[in-house]
Amino acid sequence: MRDAWEIYDRLTTFDGTTTNERKSNKSKRKMLRYASTNGTYFSVNINGAERSVLINSTNTMNKKSICSMPNEQFFLGDLIIWKGTYWLITEIEVSDFTYFRGFMERCTDKLRWINENGEEIERWCVADNMASNSEGITLNKIINLPRMVLDVKVSLDDETKKIRRGKRFLMDIDDEDPNAYITTNRNIVTDVYEEDLMHGICKLVLSQEQRNEDDDNKDKMIADYNNFVPKESETEGNQCSIEYSDRAEIRAGGTFKVFTAKFDNPADTPVWTVITLDGHERYYTIVEDGNFIKIKAQNDASVVGTQIKLELTNSSGTSSCEMFVKVVSLLNG
């Protein structure tokens, strides 16, 4: 009799010890058995890995529902390659941990930029037109000319999380005269759910602005390509460098920007030279203090967008380096 009860117990608990567990396991087995015969069953690439998923149409042509296979997982912000097209997972739901389901939107373009190390970065994104009142700028009753404003979604990662207000991009199918956009709003809070904060959506608001013929590279479709300044500018073979915090920028009307001279020989004495555009010397306040030099620019429109050249040598002239510093608007993010 005991053996009979043991057999009965094994049979009744084969799919789990609780009602929910049995229901979940039966659902998994059924899905694995019949999914491949379903017309919505597809092979896709998720972040470089081949996977099988279920994809269904929605009322929106560029939006599909997606469902994982049992015991497989995808995350918010994952990039999907399906039938040669690129999609971004923008919504996700966990169904009793049996499978994951959500929605993916078709990518429309790439964001391209140069990071702080000079590397060219590109990321697929979803861009939609939106109303200008969501730019993240207080208009204060100023009349603005009509311009395109884009709501952009891109995967959150180590590079995209560094994008800040004021970052410029080129986005267009016309590479002869592409539109330029500037980041006016950034959101990496509302669509980041994972504990490690490295899965999610980075939402940007981009406002159309004038393209800069001198700085923007339309062949590479990268804004400010010709204006990149390395984090630490040092001539090979020299024994000195110029260090500073954040970006190589001075805000017109802002506080002093501090630059620090670094020499391999601590006994070297710095000799600073600041070169501005002709006639612009009067717009700058420059204070030297040992290894430090502080530079402040007046709040004048004529200096915004220009550059100054900062040269550093030692008193003996055996070490030298230089860098360019851009003057930006005080309101630049």
URDARA-V888406 format. One record per residue. N is the residue number from 0. PHI is phi in degrees with one decimal (* if undefined). PSI is psi in whole degrees, 0 to 359 (NA if undefined). Layout:
n=N phi=PHI psi=PSI
n=N phi=PHI psi=PSI
This chain:
n=0 phi=* psi=322
n=1 phi=-63.1 psi=318
n=2 phi=-61.8 psi=324
n=3 phi=-63.9 psi=318
n=4 phi=-66.7 psi=323
n=5 phi=-64.6 psi=319
n=6 phi=-63.5 psi=316
n=7 phi=-61.7 psi=319
n=8 phi=-64.9 psi=319
n=9 phi=-65.5 psi=322
n=10 phi=-67.9 psi=318
n=11 phi=-76.9 psi=339
n=12 phi=-106.6 psi=12
n=13 phi=-59.4 psi=321
n=14 phi=-94.7 psi=4
n=15 phi=135.6 psi=165
n=16 phi=-94.4 psi=346
n=17 phi=-121.1 psi=163
n=18 phi=-60.1 psi=316
n=19 phi=-65.1 psi=320
n=20 phi=-65.7 psi=318
n=21 phi=-64.3 psi=318
n=22 phi=-62.7 psi=318
n=23 phi=-65.5 psi=315
n=24 phi=-66.8 psi=322
n=25 phi=-64.5 psi=320
n=26 phi=-63.7 psi=321
n=27 phi=-62.8 psi=312
n=28 phi=-62.7 psi=319
n=29 phi=-65.7 psi=320
n=30 phi=-67.2 psi=318
n=31 phi=-67.3 psi=328
n=32 phi=-75.2 psi=320
n=33 phi=-107.9 psi=351
n=34 phi=-59.3 psi=319
n=35 phi=-66.0 psi=342
n=36 phi=-91.9 psi=357
n=37 phi=-82.6 psi=140
n=38 phi=-68.1 psi=349
n=39 phi=-98.5 psi=7
n=40 phi=-86.1 psi=123
n=41 phi=-138.1 psi=154
n=42 phi=-94.5 psi=130
n=43 phi=-133.8 psi=171
n=44 phi=-114.3 psi=121
n=45 phi=-115.1 psi=109
n=46 phi=53.1 psi=39
n=47 phi=92.8 psi=356
n=48 phi=-111.2 psi=136
n=49 phi=-75.4 psi=131
n=50 phi=-141.3 psi=163
n=51 phi=-113.1 psi=134
n=52 phi=-143.5 psi=170
n=53 phi=-107.1 psi=128
n=54 phi=-124.4 psi=128
n=55 phi=-124.7 psi=150
n=56 phi=-75.3 psi=157
n=57 phi=-123.7 psi=186
n=58 phi=-71.8 psi=347
n=59 phi=-106.4 psi=128
n=60 phi=-61.4 psi=323
n=61 phi=-97.2 psi=21
n=62 phi=-135.7 psi=130
n=63 phi=-127.8 psi=152
n=64 phi=-88.1 psi=148
n=65 phi=-137.1 psi=141
n=66 phi=-135.1 psi=132
n=67 phi=-81.3 psi=165
n=68 phi=-76.8 psi=158
n=69 phi=-54.8 psi=140
n=70 phi=66.7 psi=11
n=71 phi=-112.5 psi=158
n=72 phi=-140.4 psi=145
n=73 phi=-132.0 psi=166
n=74 phi=-122.6 psi=160
n=75 phi=-60.9 psi=129
n=76 phi=94.1 psi=357
n=77 phi=-65.5 psi=145
n=78 phi=-96.4 psi=126
n=79 phi=-109.5 psi=130
n=80 phi=-107.1 psi=116
n=81 phi=-134.6 psi=118
n=82 phi=53.7 psi=40
n=83 phi=78.1 psi=5
n=84 phi=-114.5 psi=159
n=85 phi=-110.0 psi=136
n=86 phi=-134.6 psi=152
n=87 phi=-120.6 psi=128
n=88 phi=-74.8 psi=114
n=89 phi=-110.2 psi=347
n=90 phi=-141.4 psi=148
n=91 phi=-149.3 psi=147
n=92 phi=-143.2 psi=139
n=93 phi=-98.8 psi=126
n=94 phi=-104.6 psi=90
n=95 phi=52.5 psi=24
n=96 phi=59.8 psi=13
n=97 phi=-74.3 psi=316
n=98 phi=-155.9 psi=167
n=99 phi=-110.3 psi=140
n=100 phi=-138.0 psi=157
n=101 phi=-175.4 psi=202
n=102 phi=-129.0 psi=145
n=103 phi=-124.6 psi=145
n=104 phi=-116.6 psi=143
n=105 phi=-73.7 psi=132
n=106 phi=-71.4 psi=143
n=107 phi=-109.6 psi=338
n=108 phi=-163.9 psi=179
n=109 phi=-116.4 psi=142
n=110 phi=-90.3 psi=132
n=111 phi=-128.6 psi=135
n=112 phi=-159.7 psi=175
n=113 phi=-109.1 psi=130
n=114 phi=-84.3 psi=183
n=115 phi=-66.2 psi=344
n=116 phi=-96.5 psi=4
n=117 phi=85.7 psi=8
n=118 phi=-84.1 psi=140
n=119 phi=-80.5 psi=123
n=120 phi=-115.0 psi=141
n=121 phi=-141.6 psi=141
n=122 phi=-140.2 psi=134
n=123 phi=-65.5 psi=145
n=124 phi=-145.6 psi=164
n=125 phi=-109.1 psi=120
n=126 phi=-119.7 psi=128
n=127 phi=-126.9 psi=148
n=128 phi=-72.0 psi=146
n=129 phi=-145.3 psi=170
n=130 phi=-73.3 psi=146
n=131 phi=-70.0 psi=347
n=132 phi=-78.0 psi=3
n=133 phi=-107.8 psi=18
n=134 phi=-68.0 psi=340
n=135 phi=85.8 psi=17
n=136 phi=-122.2 psi=134
n=137 phi=-81.4 psi=120
n=138 phi=-79.5 psi=333
n=139 phi=53.3 psi=41
n=140 phi=65.3 psi=16
n=141 phi=-79.3 psi=133
n=142 phi=-80.1 psi=123
n=143 phi=-108.8 psi=143
n=144 phi=-71.3 psi=150
n=145 phi=-59.2 psi=138
n=146 phi=-154.2 psi=159
n=147 phi=-76.1 psi=136
n=148 phi=-125.4 psi=127
n=149 phi=-111.1 psi=138
n=150 phi=-98.4 psi=114
n=151 phi=-115.9 psi=133
n=152 phi=-116.5 psi=132
n=153 phi=-143.0 psi=151
n=154 phi=-60.0 psi=139
n=155 phi=-80.3 psi=125
n=156 phi=-151.8 psi=188
n=157 phi=-61.9 psi=334
n=158 phi=-89.8 psi=312
n=159 phi=-68.2 psi=332
n=160 phi=-69.4 psi=346
n=161 phi=-88.8 psi=352
n=162 phi=-66.2 psi=132
n=163 phi=-126.0 psi=168
n=164 phi=-58.0 psi=138
n=165 phi=99.3 psi=347
n=166 phi=-70.6 psi=132
n=167 phi=-105.9 psi=150
n=168 phi=-140.3 psi=156
n=169 phi=-108.9 psi=127
n=170 phi=-141.3 psi=117
n=171 phi=-177.0 psi=156
n=172 phi=-87.4 psi=349
n=173 phi=-97.1 psi=106
n=174 phi=-87.3 psi=1
n=175 phi=-83.7 psi=319
n=176 phi=-141.2 psi=68
n=177 phi=-72.5 psi=153
n=178 phi=-75.7 psi=144
n=179 phi=-107.0 psi=145
n=180 phi=-134.0 psi=150
n=181 phi=-122.7 psi=140
n=182 phi=-72.8 psi=120
n=183 phi=-112.3 psi=351
n=184 phi=-155.9 psi=152
n=185 phi=-146.4 psi=136
n=186 phi=-140.8 psi=112
n=187 phi=-123.8 psi=33
n=188 phi=-113.4 psi=310
n=189 phi=-76.0 psi=342
n=190 phi=-124.0 psi=40
n=191 phi=-128.0 psi=107
n=192 phi=-112.1 psi=339
n=193 phi=-76.3 psi=152
n=194 phi=-64.4 psi=326
n=195 phi=-81.6 psi=358
n=196 phi=58.4 psi=23
n=197 phi=-117.2 psi=14
n=198 phi=-126.6 psi=129
n=199 phi=159.3 psi=192
n=200 phi=-115.8 psi=132
n=201 phi=-97.2 psi=117
n=202 phi=-101.2 psi=130
n=203 phi=-125.8 psi=147
n=204 phi=-111.8 psi=120
n=205 phi=-113.4 psi=128
n=206 phi=-108.6 psi=135
n=207 phi=-65.2 psi=140
n=208 phi=-144.7 psi=180
n=209 phi=-70.8 psi=134
n=210 phi=-74.5 psi=142
n=211 phi=-96.8 psi=108
n=212 phi=-61.1 psi=327
n=213 phi=-79.9 psi=321
n=214 phi=-94.8 psi=328
n=215 phi=-84.7 psi=138
n=216 phi=-106.0 psi=101
n=217 phi=-74.0 psi=338
n=218 phi=-68.7 psi=320
n=219 phi=-91.3 psi=352
n=220 phi=57.2 psi=45
n=221 phi=-125.7 psi=120
n=222 phi=-73.8 psi=148
n=223 phi=59.3 psi=23
n=224 phi=-62.5 psi=318
n=225 phi=-83.9 psi=2
n=226 phi=-113.6 psi=11
n=227 phi=-68.2 psi=133
n=228 phi=-120.4 psi=121
n=229 phi=-57.8 psi=155
n=230 phi=-58.3 psi=321
n=231 phi=-134.2 psi=112
n=232 phi=-94.4 psi=118
n=233 phi=-146.1 psi=130
n=234 phi=-79.1 psi=133
n=235 phi=-58.1 psi=133
n=236 phi=95.3 psi=344
n=237 phi=-88.0 psi=161
n=238 phi=-115.0 psi=37
n=239 phi=-145.3 psi=161
n=240 phi=-153.3 psi=163
n=241 phi=-115.1 psi=125
n=242 phi=-114.2 psi=152
n=243 phi=-161.9 psi=166
n=244 phi=-96.5 psi=154
n=245 phi=58.1 psi=232
n=246 phi=-103.0 psi=160
n=247 phi=-80.2 psi=68
n=248 phi=-138.7 psi=150
n=249 phi=-121.9 psi=132
n=250 phi=-89.8 psi=124
n=251 phi=-63.7 psi=121
n=252 phi=89.4 psi=0
n=253 phi=-92.9 psi=197
n=254 phi=-86.2 psi=178
n=255 phi=-65.7 psi=142
n=256 phi=-100.6 psi=129
n=257 phi=-102.8 psi=132
n=258 phi=-121.0 psi=141
n=259 phi=-119.5 psi=132
n=260 phi=-85.1 psi=132
n=261 phi=-123.6 psi=124
n=262 phi=-120.8 psi=147
n=263 phi=-63.6 psi=326
n=264 phi=-97.0 psi=107
n=265 phi=-59.9 psi=342
n=266 phi=-81.1 psi=349
n=267 phi=-65.1 psi=143
n=268 phi=-104.9 psi=127
n=269 phi=-75.0 psi=145
n=270 phi=-124.2 psi=114
n=271 phi=-98.3 psi=145
n=272 phi=-136.6 psi=127
n=273 phi=-113.6 psi=122
n=274 phi=-113.2 psi=123
n=275 phi=-115.7 psi=174
n=276 phi=-63.4 psi=152
n=277 phi=-56.3 psi=129
n=278 phi=85.8 psi=355
n=279 phi=-94.7 psi=359
n=280 phi=-56.7 psi=326
n=281 phi=-69.5 psi=346
n=282 phi=-87.5 psi=357
n=283 phi=-119.6 psi=145
n=284 phi=-113.6 psi=124
n=285 phi=-123.5 psi=127
n=286 phi=-127.5 psi=121
n=287 phi=-101.0 psi=137
n=288 phi=-146.6 psi=87
n=289 phi=64.6 psi=236
n=290 phi=-78.6 psi=359
n=291 phi=-109.3 psi=147
n=292 phi=-134.0 psi=132
n=293 phi=-113.1 psi=132
n=294 phi=-128.4 psi=133
n=295 phi=-131.0 psi=139
n=296 phi=-110.6 psi=141
n=297 phi=-69.5 psi=157
n=298 phi=-81.7 psi=78
n=299 phi=-129.8 psi=131
n=300 phi=-61.6 psi=335
n=301 phi=-70.1 psi=341
n=302 phi=-97.6 psi=343
n=303 phi=-66.2 psi=127
n=304 phi=94.1 psi=351
n=305 phi=-89.3 psi=174
n=306 phi=-127.2 psi=152
n=307 phi=-117.3 psi=152
n=308 phi=-105.7 psi=128
n=309 phi=-112.6 psi=118
n=310 phi=-111.8 psi=141
n=311 phi=-130.0 psi=129
n=312 phi=-136.0 psi=165
n=313 phi=-92.2 psi=168
n=314 phi=-64.0 psi=335
n=315 phi=-87.9 psi=349
n=316 phi=78.3 psi=14
n=317 phi=-90.4 psi=345
n=318 phi=-128.9 psi=139
n=319 phi=-155.3 psi=150
n=320 phi=-156.2 psi=167
n=321 phi=-151.4 psi=163
n=322 phi=-157.3 psi=163
n=323 phi=-110.1 psi=140
n=324 phi=-123.3 psi=128
n=325 phi=-92.2 psi=143
n=326 phi=-98.2 psi=123
n=327 phi=-119.2 psi=166
n=328 phi=-66.4 psi=150
n=329 phi=-62.2 psi=333
n=330 phi=-87.3 psi=358
n=331 phi=-66.2 psi=129
n=332 phi=-69.5 psi=NA
